[in-house]
Structures are given as structure tokens and as C-alpha cells.
Amino acid sequence: MPGWISTPASAGCDADWAANLSRMVAAKQWSSGLSDIVNKLQSGQRLTVEDGIKLYEHPNLHEVGQLANMAKMARYREYVFFNSNVHINQTNICVLACKFCAFRRSKRQSDAYDLSIDAYLEEMAKYANLVDEVHSVGGLHPDWDVEHYENLISAAKQHYPDIAIKALTAVEIKHLSQQSDITYQETLERLKAAGLDSLPGGGAEILNDDVRKIICNGKESSSEYLEIHRRAHALGIPSNCTMLFGTIESIRDRVLHMDQLRKLADEYNLFQCFVPYPFLPDSTRLPEAQLATSNEVLRTIAVSRLMLDSIPHIKAYRMNIGDEVAELALNYGADDIDGTVRQESIMHLAGANSSLNYDIYQMAKLVKDAGFVPIKRNTTYTYFTTINIEPPKRPRRLNVIA
């Protein structure tokens, strides 16, 4: 099947998804505990924060998952999306020391590193024939300003013009603006001119400043995270958004977090994907964390699909939750699964053990095994291609002598 295109704002979503969902939920009997929510979905109303809490507290996880899966199917039918990407973390040196982070190093530690531009390009060269996106986030380096990243991004684009650059979380943008003594707006303008294609969503954690003071003190505030993404969207730079859960936050905190994100998404429609992921405790310093179970991961994905009506895609972030739970999540509202990745440090240092060596066949097989149609997408959800799975040829074996 030939590829098809979309705009960054719609990101491949069926324009009639709300009507599709209304028909789908009307065709099934639901328990009384969900009747108010089902009625709202059937009439096209936005769910409230209290509705989101009710979904978290509903005793039948499978029923919540069914409802979320319908919301996904209304948008994308049986399609599930992934891309061909590599993560290159440019430095682990950071001026902050967030309690949940196992990646960060001080400049004096023996395993601290900061890639020169030439070293960064050498890393890209290893994967240039295999990927169409490089995803780069890292520590807040004390010596790097916006000019450094302008040079890095422009060099990457000059050498690999067909590889999209998704780089720099909101706190990195804040840090660069402070280092260079310029506004967020100017920082983003200069990075876009250098070739930045989109922003990742990392660093949102929980958009509650009381929680942030404990788990990531010194990072950008909730309002700063939202404002930096708002500025990016106003410049036409699409982005993802995230939520770290399973630390010290409440269920209400999670739902209020989603509510803030969807309100910003209403403004420019350039939050393209929401990525919820649970806290991983290895090598971190947050003993009071609650730690999410697999059931809670699935429920959070389902609730986010139902709450985030203005954000097109929900990602099952297999780098964090693992391939098995990610495959289940595709039946609980997730329609996107992180790509081939090739290499990754931040989640794996925190305890993730998901595979880093997936090729397009393996990614497509994971999607198909979950019961869906694998679709390869580009970084900004504007070009899509159906992947037909052709298993590797089996080696020819000689007959065994009797």
C-alpha cells in the first residue's frame, strides 16, 4: 500500500473520530459505574477531572480498557504507529540532581561524558542508513549555550538532511535561554532555524509544583514547561508531552496533569503524542516512591486516551514499560509504540530491560502479535506507510541421515 500524508495538527487522526466513538460505545452494554462517562462520550462531551478520577477508581480495569480501545479505534481503526529512530544522549553532565534520575553525572565523575559535535556525528553515522529520526536529550551542561546546539543541529542537518532532529526537552530549552541570556522565544527561533524539527516531551514529570519540589527540585516549574511548549507550538514546532507517575503524586495529580496538557493542546493542536511512563527505581534516590504495577500502567494509558481528546496519539513507551506490557497497552488505548531506538541510556540506567536492537520487521511483528496493523510513520506524523510483515527466510537444512 502506498504511503499517505497528514498535517502535523491532525497527525493522521480520523476527522470524524468523535462520531465514530459515539456509534461504537452505543453498541455495547456498560456497567452502571461508567454510564455517565459513556453518555458524555456518546454525546461528544469532554470528560471532567472527576470523570478521570472515576475511571481510575472503577473496579473493572478490563472495561475501562475496552472503552479506551474504542476511543483509539475510532481515531485509527486497527492501525498502530512506530518509527525508525535512534536515541543519542549528547551528555550526562547536569547541573541538577533530580532524585528520580539515574542518568545524571557531575562533571567530575569518572563516567561523565559530553560528546563533541564530531563525536555526535560519528554516532549518527552508525545508524544513518537505518533511521529517519535522531532523538537527543541530555543533561544541563554547565558550559553549553544555544550557540553550541545551533552548531550541533546544523552540522547534523548538513551531513544527514533526511534525518529528522527531535531534541531538547523544555528544561533544556530553559537552561539554554539562561546560558545565552535570551528569551525562550529567541532560543526556539534560533534552534528551528538551525534545523530542529520537533521537541520531545520529557521533563513534564507531574505538573504540580509541590510534587516537583520533592522529586525534581530546581527543574522548570509547571507553568514554565507549559509556556515553553506553547512558544514552540506558536512557532510551528510540534512536540510530545509526558507524565512520570508512580512517585509521590496522587491520582488527582495525574488527572489534573492531563487536564493542563489538553488545555494547551486546544490552543495550537501541536501536542502530537502523550507518553505516560512509570517511575523506575534502580540507581535513583526516591525511597518514598509508590511504584506503579503493570495494571496501573495499563489503566493510566486507558485513562489518558479517554481524557486527552485534543492530543492525537498515546504512546506505549516500551523503553520504560517493556515489550510485554507495551503489547498489552495497544489493547488499552495506546496507538503508538516507540520505535527501533537502537541505543538508549536514560531508561536503561533506571532499570529498563527492553530490547534496543529491534528492526522494522521486529517492530511490525510486535504490533501484529497484539492484533493490529503496523504503520511506519515519520517524526511529525505527516507521512505513513503500511508495513507488510515478511518473515526472514529460513536457512536451508540438509536432511538428517537415518
C-alpha positions in Angstrom: 0.0 0.0 0.0 1.5 3.4 -0.9 2.1 6.0 1.8 -0.4 8.7 2.8 0.0 12.1 4.3 -1.5 14.2 7.1 -1.0 17.6 8.7 1.0 17.9 11.9 -2.1 19.1 13.7 -4.3 16.2 12.8 -1.4 13.7 12.9 -3.3 11.1 10.9 -6.4 11.1 13.1 -9.8 10.4 11.5 -11.6 13.8 11.5 -14.9 12.0 12.4 -13.4 10.2 15.3 -16.0 11.6 17.8 -18.9 10.4 15.8 -17.2 7.1 15.3 -16.8 6.7 19.0 -20.4 7.6 19.7 -21.6 4.8 17.4 -19.2 2.3 18.9 -20.0 2.9 22.6 -23.7 2.9 21.8 -23.5 -0.7 20.5 -22.3 -2.1 23.9 -23.8 -2.6 27.3 -21.7 -0.9 30.0 -21.8 -1.2 33.8 -23.7 1.4 35.7 -20.5 2.8 37.2 -19.5 4.0 33.7 -22.9 5.2 32.5 -22.3 8.9 33.0 -18.9 8.7 31.2 -20.3 6.7 28.3 -23.1 9.2 27.9 -20.6 12.0 27.7 -18.5 10.2 25.1 -21.6 9.3 23.1 -22.7 13.0 23.0 -19.2 14.3 22.3 -18.7 16.0 25.7 -15.2 16.4 27.2 -14.6 14.3 30.3 -14.0 16.2 33.5 -11.3 15.8 36.1 -13.8 14.0 38.3 -14.6 11.6 35.4 -10.9 10.8 35.1 -10.7 10.0 38.8 -13.7 7.8 38.5 -12.0 5.9 35.6 -9.0 5.4 37.9 -11.2 4.0 40.6 -13.6 1.9 38.5 -13.2 -1.7 39.7 -13.2 -3.3 36.3 -9.9 -2.5 34.6 -10.8 -4.5 31.5 -14.0 -2.5 31.0 -12.0 0.8 31.2 -9.6 -0.7 28.7 -12.4 -1.7 26.3 -13.7 1.9 26.4 -10.2 3.3 25.7 -9.6 0.8 22.9 -12.8 2.0 21.3 -11.6 5.6 21.6 -8.4 4.5 19.8 -10.2 2.5 17.1 -12.5 5.5 16.5 -9.4 7.5 15.5 -7.2 5.0 13.8 -9.1 1.7 13.2 -6.6 -1.2 13.6 -3.5 1.0 12.9 -0.6 1.2 15.4 2.3 3.5 14.6 6.0 3.4 15.1 9.1 5.0 13.6 12.7 4.1 12.8 14.8 6.1 15.3 17.9 6.2 17.4 18.5 7.8 20.7 21.8 9.7 21.1 22.2 11.3 24.5 24.7 14.1 23.9 25.8 14.4 27.6 25.1 13.0 31.0 26.7 16.0 32.8 24.0 18.0 34.5 23.8 21.0 36.9 20.7 19.5 38.5 20.4 16.3 40.6 16.8 15.1 40.4 16.0 12.3 42.8 14.4 10.1 40.3 17.3 10.3 37.7 19.8 7.5 37.3 21.4 9.1 34.2 22.8 12.3 35.6 26.5 12.7 36.4 28.6 15.6 37.8 31.4 16.9 35.7 34.0 15.3 38.0 32.6 11.7 37.9 34.7 9.2 36.0 31.8 8.1 33.8 30.7 11.6 32.9 30.8 12.4 29.2 30.0 15.1 26.7 30.0 14.4 23.0 31.8 16.8 20.8 30.0 17.7 17.6 32.3 15.4 15.6 31.6 12.6 18.1 27.9 13.2 17.8 28.1 12.9 14.0 30.1 9.7 14.3 27.3 8.2 16.4 24.8 9.3 13.8 26.9 7.8 11.1 26.5 4.3 12.7 22.7 4.5 12.2 22.2 6.9 9.2 21.2 4.1 6.8 18.8 2.6 9.3 16.8 5.5 10.8 14.9 8.6 9.8 14.9 10.3 13.3 17.5 11.0 15.9 16.1 11.7 19.4 18.5 13.7 21.5 18.1 14.7 25.1 20.7 15.0 27.9 21.9 16.8 31.0 22.0 20.5 31.5 25.7 21.0 30.6 27.2 24.0 32.5 29.3 25.1 29.5 26.9 24.7 26.6 24.7 27.5 25.4 22.3 27.9 22.5 25.1 28.5 20.0 26.6 25.1 20.8 23.3 23.5 19.9 22.8 25.6 16.8 26.2 24.3 15.6 25.3 20.7 16.6 21.9 20.7 14.9 23.1 22.5 11.7 26.0 20.1 11.4 23.7 17.1 11.8 21.3 18.5 9.1 24.2 19.3 6.8 25.5 15.7 6.9 22.1 13.9 7.2 19.4 16.2 5.7 16.8 13.4 5.6 17.1 12.6 9.3 14.6 14.5 11.5 16.0 16.1 14.7 13.8 15.7 17.7 15.8 17.2 20.5 15.9 19.2 23.8 13.3 19.0 26.5 11.6 22.0 28.0 14.1 22.2 30.8 17.0 22.1 28.3 15.4 25.0 26.4 15.1 26.9 29.7 18.8 26.2 30.5 20.0 27.3 27.1 18.0 30.5 27.3 19.5 31.3 30.7 23.0 30.3 29.5 22.7 32.7 26.5 20.6 35.4 28.3 17.9 35.3 25.7 14.1 34.5 25.8 12.5 31.1 25.3 11.1 32.5 22.0 14.5 33.5 20.7 16.1 30.3 21.8 13.4 28.3 19.9 13.6 30.5 16.9 17.4 30.0 16.6 17.1 26.3 17.1 14.4 26.0 14.5 16.4 28.0 12.0 19.3 25.6 12.6 17.1 22.6 11.7 15.3 21.5 14.8 12.2 19.6 13.7 10.3 18.9 16.9 10.6 18.8 20.7 10.4 15.6 22.8 8.0 15.8 25.8 10.3 14.8 28.6 10.5 16.7 31.8 6.8 17.2 32.4 7.0 14.7 35.3 3.9 15.8 37.3 2.6 19.3 36.7 2.2 20.1 40.4 4.9 22.3 41.8 4.6 20.8 45.4 5.4 17.4 43.9 8.2 18.8 41.7 10.0 20.4 44.7 10.5 16.9 46.1 11.2 14.8 43.0 13.0 17.4 40.7 13.8 20.5 42.7 15.4 23.1 40.5 13.8 21.9 37.3 11.4 24.1 35.3 8.1 24.9 37.0 4.8 23.5 35.8 4.0 26.9 34.2 7.4 27.1 32.5 7.0 23.6 31.0 3.7 24.6 29.5 5.0 28.0 28.4 8.0 26.6 26.6 5.8 24.2 24.6 3.3 26.9 24.0 6.1 29.1 22.5 7.3 26.1 20.4 3.8 25.5 19.0 3.3 29.1 18.2 6.4 28.8 16.0 5.0 25.7 14.3 7.3 23.3 16.2 5.3 20.2 17.1 6.1 18.4 20.3 5.2 15.4 22.5 4.2 15.6 26.2 4.8 13.2 29.0 3.9 12.2 32.5 6.0 10.4 35.1 3.8 8.5 37.6 4.4 6.3 40.5 6.5 8.6 42.6 4.6 10.6 45.3 1.7 12.0 43.3 -2.0 11.3 43.9 -4.5 10.1 41.3 -5.9 13.6 41.3 -2.5 15.0 40.5 -2.3 12.7 37.4 -5.7 13.7 36.1 -5.0 17.4 36.7 -1.8 16.9 34.8 -3.7 15.6 31.8 -6.2 18.4 32.1 -3.4 21.0 31.8 -1.9 19.4 28.8 -5.2 19.1 26.9 -6.0 22.7 27.5 -2.6 23.7 26.0 -3.3 21.3 23.1 -6.6 23.1 22.5 -4.6 26.3 21.6 -2.4 25.1 18.7 -3.1 21.4 18.2 0.6 20.7 18.1 1.0 18.3 21.1 1.1 15.2 18.9 1.6 12.4 21.3 1.3 11.8 25.1 3.8 9.5 26.7 3.0 8.3 30.2 5.6 6.2 31.9 6.1 4.8 35.4 9.0 5.6 37.7 11.8 3.1 37.6 13.7 2.9 40.9 17.1 1.4 40.0 20.0 3.7 41.0 17.7 6.6 42.0 17.2 8.3 45.3 13.4 8.3 45.9 12.7 5.6 48.5 9.2 7.1 49.2 8.0 6.3 45.6 4.9 4.3 45.3 5.9 2.3 42.2 3.2 1.5 39.6 2.1 -2.0 38.9 1.5 -3.3 35.4 -2.2 -3.0 35.9 -1.7 0.7 36.9 0.3 1.3 33.8 -2.5 -0.1 31.6 -5.1 1.9 33.5 -3.1 5.1 33.2 -2.8 4.6 29.4 -6.5 3.9 29.1 -7.5 6.9 31.2 -5.1 9.2 29.2 -6.7 8.1 25.9 -10.2 9.0 27.2 -9.2 12.2 28.9 -6.9 13.7 26.2 -9.3 14.3 23.4 -7.2 17.1 21.9 -4.0 15.1 21.7 -4.0 12.6 18.8 -1.6 9.8 19.9 -1.0 7.9 23.1 2.3 6.1 23.3 3.1 2.8 24.9 6.7 3.6 25.8 8.3 0.2 25.5 11.7 1.5 26.6 10.2 2.0 30.0 7.3 -0.5 30.4 8.9 -3.4 28.4 7.7 -5.1 25.3 5.1 -7.4 27.0 3.2 -4.6 28.8 3.6 -2.4 25.7 1.9 -5.0 23.6 -1.0 -5.3 26.1 -1.2 -1.5 26.2 -2.1 -1.5 22.5 -5.4 -3.0 23.6 -5.9 -0.4 26.3 -5.9 2.8 24.2 -2.3 3.2 23.1 -1.9 3.6 19.3 1.8 4.4 19.1 4.8 2.4 20.2 8.3 3.7 20.5 10.5 2.8 17.5 13.6 0.8 16.8 15.6 3.1 19.2 18.9 1.2 18.6 20.5 2.7 21.7 19.2 4.4 24.9 20.7 5.3 28.3 18.2 7.2 30.5 15.6 4.5 31.0 18.0 1.6 30.9 20.2 3.1 33.7 17.0 3.4 35.8 16.2 -0.3 35.3 14.5 -0.8 31.9 15.5 -4.1 30.1 13.6 -3.7 26.8 15.4 -4.6 23.6 17.5 -2.0 21.9 18.0 -4.0 18.7 14.6 -4.1 17.0 14.5 -3.7 13.3 11.4 -2.8 11.3 10.3 -6.4 11.0 10.5 -7.0 14.8 8.6 -3.8 15.5 5.9 -4.7 13.0 5.7 -8.2 14.4 5.1 -6.9 17.9 2.2 -4.8 16.6 0.8 -7.6 14.6 1.0 -10.0 17.5 -1.1 -7.6 19.5 -3.8 -7.8 16.9 -3.2 -4.6 14.9 -1.8 -3.3 11.6 1.7 -1.9 11.8 2.2 1.5 10.3 5.6 3.2 9.9 5.4 6.9 10.5 7.7 9.8 10.2 8.7 12.0 13.2 5.9 14.6 12.9 3.1 12.2 12.0 2.7 13.6 8.5 3.7 10.6 6.4 2.6 7.0 7.0 3.3 3.6 5.3 1.7 0.2 6.0 4.3 -2.4 6.8 3.6 -5.9 5.4 5.4 -8.5 7.5 7.7 -10.8 5.6 9.5 -13.1 8.0 13.2 -13.8 7.4 13.9 -16.7 5.1 14.6 -19.9 6.9 18.0 -21.4 6.2 18.0 -24.4 4.1 18.8 -27.5 6.1 20.2 -30.8 4.9 18.2 -34.0 5.5 19.2 -35.9 8.7 20.8 -39.2 7.9 18.7 -42.0 9.3 
